[in-house]
């Protein structure tokens, strides 16, 4: 099974991405079938034509609206259309996610509930075709992983049904903020919308890794051409690749180690008691910190203080940011985004001569599995049997038989 790499060159839009997938070899009937299933067949005509941008060839997508209805689509109506449609469940989930993120972003921008959002350009039939078609194309290719590079957003102004708006569009800014996407800022001298709300919404929902793999081979590629004229090629490329970032192991094609984005938050505090620091550290752990460490340090005026560092889930960074100010005396927190590589693990229980005990399995890069009893179980058996913890671990290892998993590898 191959991976997919979406190259924003320099930006991203739904029609360019759809053209690139078609050029890559996704059949037109695959793109159109979910549109037919949703009852949209008679509202549009789609055409894929050879085109060029600065002498580079590719496919330009043209969607002509034959929708005569004056009704403006809302997120509520699009939601009902998707949920009531006869679509494959995985495809339905992908399409729903793209439109939901757009609705949440638009709701935030306009200060209303997402269900009350009236889609204008996004609710037009050409945008529906772009979003649903791209989702169908990716579902058809069924890649193991989807990568992308950082897009450029553009500058200047664009004419919309809301009137003249500055670029990046407000919904683009909100999507980038919500999903913590990294974007590039060069080409600032170029006026124009390089990345559209539809394009960014597709990117944030379809991509697993927001940067290219460090090593990969290109098996095939497709090029989608945009409508705007720039002094450089205005295109999106989609590659089928074989990436070599990770290695696959075991029959279920699990990836171990896996890369994960995390947040590091830290502060130095010199005006709080050790008891209060201990309580705060425990609060961080109880609220879901991956790990917390702290140590005594010498600070200004020779005061003894504490250096506290927490490794946190990236999606909870704002929550933990508030905890520092609510439960500690610090007046500032340092924060940085990092990546970590972790071995897959899962919890379960194993039968031993002590009975069933809780254990954790870890999947090594060579495919072998290491099993370790939970420390609470070792301490319990130590008290019950008056045997050293070393002996208990040894007996568990030698007598362990059937393992029953409580969860999937993660």
C-alpha positions as CSV (number, residue, x, y, z in Angstrom):
1,X,0.0,0.0,0.0
2,X,1.4,3.4,-1.0
3,X,1.4,6.8,0.7
4,X,0.2,10.1,-0.7
5,X,2.1,13.4,-0.6
6,X,0.2,16.6,-1.4
7,X,2.6,19.3,-2.5
8,X,1.2,22.8,-2.2
9,X,3.0,24.7,-5.0
10,X,2.6,27.3,-3.6
11,X,-0.9,27.1,-2.2
12,X,-3.9,24.8,-2.2
13,X,-7.5,25.0,-3.5
14,X,-10.2,22.3,-3.9
15,X,-10.4,22.5,-7.7
16,X,-6.6,22.2,-8.1
17,X,-6.5,19.3,-5.7
18,X,-9.3,17.6,-7.6
19,X,-7.5,18.1,-10.9
20,X,-4.3,16.6,-9.5
21,X,-6.1,13.5,-8.3
22,X,-7.7,13.1,-11.7
23,X,-4.3,13.5,-13.4
24,X,-3.0,10.9,-11.0
25,X,-5.4,8.4,-12.4
26,X,-8.5,8.5,-10.2
27,X,-11.4,7.7,-12.6
28,X,-14.0,10.4,-13.2
29,X,-16.8,7.9,-12.2
30,X,-15.1,7.5,-8.8
31,X,-15.2,11.3,-8.3
32,X,-18.8,11.6,-9.5
33,X,-20.4,8.5,-7.9
34,X,-20.9,10.0,-4.3
35,X,-22.3,13.2,-5.9
36,X,-24.8,11.0,-7.7
37,X,-25.6,9.1,-4.5
38,X,-26.3,12.4,-2.8
39,X,-28.8,13.5,-5.4
40,X,-26.6,16.3,-6.9
41,X,-26.2,14.8,-10.4
42,X,-28.4,17.3,-12.2
43,X,-27.0,20.4,-10.5
44,X,-23.6,20.5,-12.2
45,X,-21.4,19.6,-15.1
46,X,-17.7,18.7,-14.5
47,X,-14.9,18.8,-17.0
48,X,-11.2,18.0,-16.7
49,X,-9.0,19.7,-19.3
50,X,-5.3,19.7,-20.1
51,X,-3.9,23.1,-19.3
52,X,-0.6,24.8,-18.5
53,X,0.7,27.2,-15.9
54,X,4.1,28.9,-16.8
55,X,4.6,26.1,-19.4
56,X,4.0,23.3,-16.8
57,X,1.2,21.0,-17.9
58,X,-1.5,19.7,-15.7
59,X,-5.3,19.3,-15.4
60,X,-7.6,22.2,-14.8
61,X,-11.0,21.3,-13.2
62,X,-14.0,23.2,-14.5
63,X,-17.4,22.8,-12.7
64,X,-20.3,24.5,-14.3
65,X,-23.4,25.1,-12.1
66,X,-26.8,24.3,-13.6
67,X,-28.3,24.6,-10.1
68,X,-31.2,27.1,-10.6
69,X,-32.3,27.0,-7.0
70,X,-32.0,30.4,-5.2
71,X,-31.7,28.6,-1.8
72,X,-28.4,29.3,0.1
73,X,-27.1,26.1,1.7
74,X,-26.4,26.1,5.5
75,X,-24.2,23.7,7.5
76,X,-27.4,22.2,8.8
77,X,-28.8,21.4,5.3
78,X,-25.4,20.1,4.1
79,X,-25.1,18.0,7.3
80,X,-28.5,16.4,6.6
81,X,-27.5,15.8,3.0
82,X,-24.4,14.0,4.0
83,X,-25.8,12.0,6.9
84,X,-28.9,10.9,4.9
85,X,-26.9,10.0,1.8
86,X,-26.2,6.5,0.7
87,X,-22.4,6.7,1.0
88,X,-19.8,4.3,2.3
89,X,-19.3,5.0,6.0
90,X,-15.6,5.9,5.8
91,X,-16.3,8.3,2.9
92,X,-19.2,9.8,4.7
93,X,-17.0,10.4,7.8
94,X,-14.3,12.2,5.7
95,X,-16.8,14.5,3.9
96,X,-18.6,15.3,7.1
97,X,-15.3,16.2,8.8
98,X,-14.3,18.7,6.1
99,X,-17.6,20.5,6.1
100,X,-17.8,20.5,9.9
101,X,-14.4,22.1,10.2
102,X,-15.5,24.8,7.7
103,X,-18.7,25.4,9.6
104,X,-16.9,25.7,13.0
105,X,-14.4,28.1,11.5
106,X,-17.1,30.3,9.8
107,X,-19.1,30.3,13.0
108,X,-16.1,31.5,15.0
109,X,-15.4,34.2,12.4
110,X,-19.0,35.5,12.4
111,X,-19.7,34.9,16.1
112,X,-22.6,32.5,15.6
113,X,-23.3,28.8,16.2
114,X,-21.9,26.4,13.6
115,X,-25.4,25.1,12.8
116,X,-26.5,28.6,11.9
117,X,-23.7,29.2,9.4
118,X,-24.9,30.0,5.9
119,X,-22.3,28.8,3.4
120,X,-21.9,31.2,0.5
121,X,-19.1,30.3,-1.9
122,X,-18.5,27.1,0.1
123,X,-22.2,26.0,-0.3
124,X,-22.1,26.6,-4.0
125,X,-22.3,23.5,-6.2
126,X,-18.7,23.8,-7.5
127,X,-17.3,23.8,-3.9
128,X,-19.5,20.8,-3.0
129,X,-18.1,19.0,-6.1
130,X,-14.6,19.9,-5.1
131,X,-14.9,18.7,-1.5
132,X,-16.8,15.5,-2.2
133,X,-14.8,14.7,-5.3
134,X,-11.4,15.1,-3.5
135,X,-12.7,13.0,-0.5
136,X,-13.9,10.3,-2.9
137,X,-10.5,10.3,-4.7
138,X,-8.5,9.8,-1.6
139,X,-10.9,7.2,-0.3
140,X,-10.4,5.3,-3.6
141,X,-6.6,5.5,-3.4
142,X,-6.8,4.4,0.3
143,X,-3.2,5.4,1.2
144,X,-1.5,4.3,4.4
145,X,-0.5,7.8,5.2
146,X,-1.1,11.3,3.7
147,X,1.7,13.9,3.9
148,X,1.8,17.6,2.8
149,X,4.2,20.5,2.9
150,X,3.4,23.9,4.3
151,X,1.1,26.0,2.1
152,X,1.4,29.8,1.4
153,X,-1.7,31.7,2.1
154,X,-1.3,34.8,0.0
155,X,-2.1,38.5,0.5
156,X,-4.2,41.3,-0.9
157,X,-8.0,41.2,-1.4
158,X,-10.6,38.8,-2.8
159,X,-14.2,39.5,-3.9
160,X,-16.8,37.3,-2.1
161,X,-20.5,37.4,-1.4
162,X,-19.5,39.0,1.9
163,X,-17.9,41.8,-0.1
164,X,-14.2,42.5,-0.5
165,X,-12.2,40.5,2.1
166,X,-8.5,40.6,2.9
167,X,-6.4,37.6,2.1
168,X,-6.0,35.2,3.9
169,X,-9.7,34.8,4.2
170,X,-11.0,34.9,7.8
171,X,-12.0,31.2,7.6
172,X,-8.5,30.3,6.4
173,X,-7.0,32.1,9.4
174,X,-9.3,30.3,11.8
175,X,-8.7,26.9,10.3
176,X,-4.9,27.4,10.5
177,X,-5.2,28.6,14.1
178,X,-7.6,25.8,15.2
179,X,-5.5,23.0,13.7
180,X,-2.1,24.6,14.5
181,X,-1.0,24.3,10.9
182,X,2.4,25.7,9.9
183,X,2.4,28.0,6.9
184,X,5.1,29.7,4.8
185,X,5.3,33.4,4.5
186,X,7.5,34.0,1.4
187,X,5.9,35.2,-1.9
188,X,4.6,38.1,0.2
189,X,5.1,40.4,-2.7
190,X,2.5,38.4,-4.8
191,X,-1.1,39.6,-4.6
192,X,-3.7,36.9,-4.7
193,X,-5.4,34.1,-2.7
194,X,-3.0,31.3,-2.9
195,X,-4.9,29.1,-0.4
196,X,-8.7,29.0,-0.2
197,X,-10.9,27.9,2.7
198,X,-11.9,24.8,0.9
199,X,-8.3,23.9,0.1
200,X,-7.1,24.4,3.7
201,X,-10.1,22.5,5.1
202,X,-9.3,19.5,2.9
203,X,-5.7,19.7,4.0
204,X,-6.3,19.8,7.7
205,X,-8.8,16.9,7.5
206,X,-7.1,14.6,5.1
207,X,-3.4,14.9,6.1
208,X,-1.8,12.7,8.7
209,X,1.7,14.4,8.6
210,X,1.9,18.2,7.9
211,X,5.4,17.9,6.4
212,X,7.0,15.7,3.8
213,X,8.6,12.4,4.8
214,X,12.4,12.6,5.2
215,X,13.0,9.9,2.6
216,X,10.6,8.6,-0.1
217,X,10.5,7.4,-3.7
218,X,8.0,8.7,-6.2
219,X,5.9,6.1,-7.9
220,X,3.5,8.4,-9.9
221,X,2.1,11.9,-9.7
222,X,-0.7,14.2,-10.9
223,X,-0.7,18.0,-11.4
224,X,-3.7,20.3,-10.9
225,X,-3.6,23.7,-12.5
226,X,-5.2,26.8,-10.9
227,X,-7.1,29.7,-12.5
228,X,-5.0,32.6,-11.2
229,X,-2.0,33.9,-13.2
230,X,1.2,34.4,-11.3
231,X,4.9,34.9,-12.2
232,X,5.4,31.3,-11.2
233,X,3.5,28.0,-11.8
234,X,0.2,28.0,-10.0
235,X,-0.3,24.3,-9.4
236,X,-0.8,21.5,-6.8
237,X,0.9,18.1,-7.2
238,X,-0.2,14.9,-5.7
239,X,2.3,12.1,-5.5
240,X,1.9,8.4,-4.9
241,X,5.0,7.6,-2.9
242,X,6.8,4.9,-0.9
243,X,8.0,6.6,2.3
244,X,10.8,5.3,4.5
245,X,10.2,7.3,7.6
246,X,9.0,4.3,9.5
247,X,9.1,0.5,9.3
248,X,6.0,-1.7,9.4
249,X,5.8,-4.7,11.7
250,X,3.5,-7.6,12.4
251,X,0.5,-8.9,10.6
252,X,-1.6,-5.9,11.4
253,X,0.9,-3.5,9.7
254,X,1.4,-1.5,12.9
255,X,4.0,1.3,12.8
256,X,6.5,1.3,15.7
257,X,7.9,3.6,16.6
258,X,5.4,6.2,15.6
259,X,5.9,10.0,15.5
260,X,3.8,12.2,17.6
261,X,3.6,16.0,18.0
262,X,3.7,17.2,21.6
263,X,3.9,20.4,23.6
264,X,6.6,21.2,26.2
265,X,5.6,23.8,28.8
266,X,7.9,24.9,31.6
267,X,8.5,27.6,34.2
268,X,10.8,28.5,37.0
269,X,9.0,29.4,40.3
270,X,10.7,30.8,43.4
271,X,7.8,32.1,45.5
272,X,5.9,28.9,46.3
273,X,6.3,26.3,49.0
274,X,7.5,22.7,48.2
275,X,4.1,21.4,49.3
276,X,2.3,23.7,46.8
277,X,4.7,22.8,44.0
278,X,4.1,19.1,44.7
279,X,0.3,19.6,44.6
280,X,0.6,21.5,41.3
281,X,2.7,18.8,39.7
282,X,0.2,16.2,40.8
283,X,-2.6,18.4,39.3
284,X,-0.7,18.4,35.9
285,X,-0.4,14.6,36.0
286,X,-4.0,14.0,37.0
287,X,-5.2,16.3,34.2
288,X,-3.5,14.1,31.5
289,X,0.1,15.3,31.2
290,X,2.3,12.6,29.6
291,X,5.0,13.3,32.1
292,X,6.1,16.0,34.6
293,X,9.6,16.6,36.1
294,X,10.8,19.2,38.6
295,X,13.9,20.0,40.5
296,X,15.3,22.6,42.9
297,X,17.3,25.4,41.3
298,X,19.2,28.5,42.4
299,X,17.4,31.7,41.2
300,X,17.8,35.4,41.5
301,X,18.9,36.9,44.9
302,X,20.1,33.4,45.7
303,X,16.6,32.1,46.3
304,X,15.9,28.4,46.0
305,X,13.2,27.8,43.4
306,X,11.8,25.0,41.2
307,X,12.1,24.3,37.6
308,X,9.0,22.5,36.3
309,X,8.7,20.9,32.9
310,X,5.6,19.2,31.5
311,X,5.2,17.0,28.4
312,X,1.7,17.5,27.2
313,X,-0.8,16.4,24.5
314,X,-0.8,19.1,21.8
315,X,-4.6,19.3,21.6
316,X,-4.7,20.3,25.3
317,X,-2.0,23.0,25.3
318,X,-4.5,25.9,25.9
319,X,-6.1,24.0,28.8
320,X,-2.7,23.3,30.5
321,X,-1.6,26.9,29.8
322,X,-4.5,28.1,32.0
323,X,-3.6,25.6,34.8
324,X,-0.2,27.2,35.2
325,X,-1.7,30.5,35.9
326,X,-4.7,29.1,38.0
327,X,-2.7,26.7,40.2
328,X,0.8,28.1,40.4
329,X,2.4,31.5,41.2
330,X,4.3,31.8,37.9
331,X,3.7,34.9,35.8
332,X,5.0,33.3,32.6
333,X,5.2,30.0,30.9
334,X,7.7,28.9,28.2
335,X,6.2,26.7,25.5
336,X,7.5,24.9,22.4
337,X,6.2,22.3,20.0
338,X,8.3,19.2,19.5
339,X,8.1,15.7,18.0
340,X,8.7,12.5,19.8
341,X,9.1,8.9,18.6
342,X,7.3,6.4,20.8
343,X,7.0,2.6,20.6
344,X,3.5,1.3,20.3
345,X,2.1,-0.1,23.5
346,X,-1.1,-1.6,24.9
347,X,-2.5,-2.6,28.2
348,X,-4.0,-6.0,29.1
349,X,-3.8,-8.9,31.5
350,X,-1.8,-12.1,31.5
351,X,-2.4,-15.4,33.3
352,X,0.4,-16.5,35.7
353,X,0.8,-18.7,38.7
354,X,-0.3,-15.6,40.7
355,X,-3.5,-15.5,38.7
356,X,-4.4,-12.9,36.1
357,X,-2.3,-9.7,36.5
358,X,-2.3,-6.4,34.6
359,X,0.6,-6.0,32.2
360,X,1.7,-3.6,29.4
361,X,3.1,-4.8,26.1
362,X,5.5,-2.8,24.0
363,X,6.2,-3.4,20.3
364,X,9.9,-3.1,19.4
365,X,11.1,-1.9,15.9
366,X,12.2,-5.5,15.0
367,X,8.6,-6.8,15.6
368,X,9.4,-8.4,19.0
369,X,7.1,-7.8,21.9
370,X,8.2,-6.9,25.5
371,X,5.8,-7.5,28.3
372,X,6.1,-5.8,31.7
373,X,3.8,-6.2,34.7
374,X,2.2,-3.0,36.0
375,X,4.1,-1.7,39.1
376,X,1.0,-1.6,41.2
377,X,0.5,-5.3,40.6
378,X,4.1,-6.1,41.6
379,X,3.7,-4.1,44.8
380,X,0.5,-5.9,45.6
381,X,2.1,-9.3,45.1
382,X,5.1,-8.2,47.2
383,X,2.8,-7.5,50.1
384,X,0.7,-10.6,49.7
385,X,3.5,-13.2,49.2
386,X,6.4,-11.5,51.1
387,X,8.7,-12.0,48.1
388,X,11.1,-9.5,46.6
389,X,9.9,-7.5,43.7
390,X,12.8,-8.9,41.7
391,X,11.6,-12.5,42.3
392,X,8.0,-11.5,41.6
393,X,9.0,-10.1,38.1
394,X,11.1,-13.2,37.4
395,X,8.2,-15.6,38.3
396,X,5.7,-13.6,36.2
397,X,8.0,-13.7,33.2
398,X,8.6,-17.4,33.5
399,X,5.0,-18.4,34.2
400,X,3.1,-16.0,32.0
401,X,0.8,-17.7,29.4
402,X,-2.2,-16.2,27.6
403,X,-2.4,-12.5,27.1
404,X,-5.7,-10.7,26.7
405,X,-5.5,-7.1,25.4
406,X,-7.7,-4.4,26.9
407,X,-7.0,-2.0,24.0
408,X,-5.5,-1.8,20.5
409,X,-1.9,-0.8,19.9
410,X,-1.5,3.0,20.4
